[in-house]
Amino acid sequence: MVKEIERAGIPVVHVATVVPISMTVGANRIVPAVAIPHPLGQPDLGETEEKQLRKDIVEKALIALQTDINEQTVFSDDKE
Amino acid sequence: MLEGKKTAILGDRDGIPGPDMSNKLKIVHYLNQFFGQIGGEDKAGIPPRREDGPIGPGAALNNSLGEDAEIVNTIICGDTFFNENLEESKSEIKKMLKAINPDLLIAGPAFNAGRYGVACGTVAEIAKTELGIDVVSGIYPENPGYEMFKQYAYFVETSDSAAGMRSAIPDMIKIVKSYIDKNGELGSPEEEGYMPRGIRKNIFAEERGAARAIKMMLKKLEGEDFETEYPMPVFDRVDPVDPIKDMPKTKVALVTSGGIVPKGNPDHIESSSASKYGEYSLEGVMDLDEENYETAHGGYDPVCANKDADRVLPVDVMRDLEKEGVIGELHNKFYTTVGNGTSVANAKAYAQEIAENLLADGVQAVILTST
């Protein structure tokens, strides 16, 4: 799905838990997510902390969308 | 490596002691929580465990293998645990395999289950590259686990769902039997019935290369079918689109394969092998709450997503960022489907339509979330 959206000319960031699958399907901008049943959440955290975590991930996704890349790139913590 | 494995299987006549169990081909079977008969999605979080003997589909495999081989242990791991705790799972399973020291590993079959396919492939990679154990498995060709790990196992082609178990098992047994008969030296994919591993092997051909090449070229010139000896890999990659320059003026849309839908799933998007996608309004929606949204996805434990669908489709945070001026606006529709055993051809078709709609609505960037 990411590939077809990108092919249409819209920059797309894939927020995905299983990064190797995202690489295989051909996403170019990849942001690792938290867990399969809650990619952008963490039920163990309090409401405020959980929302902050989600915001951090979305902000990372927005940074990915603004980054010039030449090849598949994973925007993980150590890069930002 | 397999020398002598078959010889001690005779006997058991006229009071001669029965077959020496220790000389049978010793097999370990890898299964997920579902086929390992522990439970469904609610048990997908269990760490690797080792059981004695065959379990689930292993029983059928074991029976058909008869006296030539035996499944001595079954290793079971929850699909979610495996993929979320990759390094821990790998090292734990490696330890188990080392302790059992089997002659062969059977993994799955995984059909079109993405997490399970990746798990089977990863276990195959450990077995093959780190312990020198050959692996037989079964998988649907579109399962990402095949593309990622094809060089580590003899994968037979299965259908996309467990309904294909009945033909998958005999196909896998055929490979195992051939493996025993040939002392581990299996022939080509066509000959044996496994899917190509992308591995080249030197063989003696009847004709020299130049003659074969000329023959192929002549066939090609005549427009006849010919079989290449070196198929080119198919890379379907899309070049990255230029980045967004001015995010505070950008219209961003949310798309998900995580199956988030309005409560009640009005368009009846299937929980697996989805035959459609949904387009839903976000007009005036500030937050996806429990009363109005849920997930239709049948491939992961839905509890967390049903409780708060923002955990999959982050509408609440996008609204905040919109208010703060970080993004121009959140597109007032979201697109959703269930990426669970959904065929690549379908997913591609949905995304093409979605992309057309997004372009028509002036969307400039997309965040696509996957579970």
Interface residues (C-beta under 8 A of the other chain):
Chain A: M1 V2 K3 E4 I5 E6 R7 A8 G9 I10 P11 V12 V13 H14 V15 A16 T17 V18 P20 I21 S22 T24 V25 G26 A27 N28 R29 A33 A35 I36 P37 H38 P39 L40 G41 P43 K51 R54 K55 I57 V58 E59 A61 L62 L65 Q66 T67 D68 I69 N70 E71
Chain B: A44 T80 N83 E84 G114 R115 V118 P144 E147 M148 D236 R237 V238 D239 P240 V241 D242 P243 I244 K245 M247 T250 V252 V255 S257 G258 Y300 D301 P302 V303 C304 A305 K307 D308 D310 R311 V312 L313 P314 D316 V317 M318 D320 L321 V326 I327 T337 G339 A347 K348 Y350 A351 Q352 I354 A355 E356 L358 L359 V363 Q364 A365 V366 I367 L368 T369 S370 T371
